[in-house]
Amino acid sequence: MELIIMGIFMGISFFVGYVIGRPKKEVVTKPVPIKKIKKNKNTDDFDLDESTIVMLENIEAYNGTSVGQKDVPEEE
């Protein structure tokens, strides 16, 4: 009688361990399509103030030194 109970207990323990320890199936999802970003063809939509223009010119003229840099006018 004790061997039967022990055998049933071992069978249940094996089944529970098998269910818990088996590898999980990974869910494969479809890749999200990347939307293409369209550039605005009309670039004259905004006006740049004088200080922004000077800053952009300073960026273009930068070579690692302060030679060729202009003073940025203060905004009022």
CORNORWO-V988153 format. One record per residue. N is the residue number from 1. PHI is phi in whole degrees, 0 to 359 (none if undefined). BURIAL is # if it has 16 or more other C-alpha atoms within 10 Angstrom, else .. Layout:
# CORNORWO-V988153
N:PHI:BURIAL
N:PHI:BURIAL
This chain:
# CORNORWO-V988153
1:none:.
2:295:.
3:292:.
4:291:.
5:297:.
6:296:.
7:295:.
8:296:.
9:299:.
10:294:.
11:295:.
12:296:.
13:297:.
14:297:.
15:296:.
16:296:.
17:296:.
18:294:.
19:293:.
20:287:.
21:270:.
22:289:.
23:292:.
24:281:.
25:279:.
26:276:.
27:274:.
28:266:.
29:257:.
30:286:.
31:292:.
32:281:.
33:293:.
34:272:.
35:279:.
36:283:.
37:273:.
38:268:.
39:276:.
40:285:.
41:285:.
42:266:.
43:267:.
44:267:.
45:279:.
46:222:.
47:252:.
48:262:.
49:281:.
50:297:.
51:292:.
52:293:.
53:296:.
54:294:#
55:297:#
56:294:.
57:294:.
58:295:#
59:296:.
60:292:.
61:269:.
62:289:.
63:230:.
64:105:.
65:234:.
66:269:.
67:289:.
68:86:.
69:273:#
70:258:.
71:285:.
72:274:.
73:291:.
74:282:.
75:278:.
76:251:.
